[in-house]
Amino acid sequence: MERQGKVNDRLNSDEIDRLIVLSEDNKQLLEDVIDKLHLSARAYHRILKVARTIADLDQAQNIEQQHLIEAIGYRRFDG
């Protein structure tokens, strides 16, 4: 709430692109997963929002690889 004035789940795609910044390695990891699993842009944004929330719970300023991997793992349960 402090960072963007709303919870991560309420971010729109423009806000996600502006507020959720990944390192080049993490960006490549996510792009590889999206391609391999044939996921949509909507799934891409959902993974980013979940990764941001995991990083927030870990009190991390940036999304680290472990946050992204955990978010990707949750994607398997997202019908």
N, C-alpha and C positions, 0 to 999 in steps of 0.2 A: 504494500500500500504506500509506503513512504517513497519508494523509488518512482512509481508511475501513477499513483493515485487510484489504482484499482488492482484487484487480484489478478494473478497471471492468467487464469482461465478466461478472463474477460478481454484480453488483448486481441485486437484485430490484426490482420496480416501486416498492415503497414507498421503498426506499433511493434509487432514481433520483429520485423526486419530492422527497425530502428533501435530497439531496446535490447534485443537478445543477440549479442555478438559472440561468435565462436572463433577459436583459434583456427588457423588454416588446417591443422591436423584434424581437429574435431569436425570442421566443416567437411573435409574429405571423407571422414569416417561416416558421417550422417548421409552424405550423398551416395556413398557406396552401398549403404544399407537400403536407402530408398530405391536405388536402381535394382539391387539384388532381389528385394522383396516386392518390387513393382508397386510401391506405395504412392499415394496421391499427394498433392501439395497440401491438402488438408491434414493428412497423416504427418507430414513433415512439420507443419506448424504445431500440431498436437504434441509431437515428441519434444519440440523445442520448449513449449510451455511447461511440460512435465519436468524436463531437465532443469529449467529455471527454478521451478518450485523445489526440486530436490536440492539444488545448490543453495537456495534460500534456507531450507531446513538445516543444511550443513553450515550455515552462516558464511558461505563463500561468496565473495564479490563476483567471481566469474564462474561460468559453467566449465567444469573440468571433465576430463574424459570419463571418469567413473560416474559422474552425474548423467552424462549422455548415454553411457552403456546401460545404466539402470533404467532410464526412461525408455530406451529401445526395448529392453526386456519386458517392460510393462505393456508395450505395444502388442505383444503376443496374446495378451488377455483382453485386448480392446476389440470387441466384436465388430 
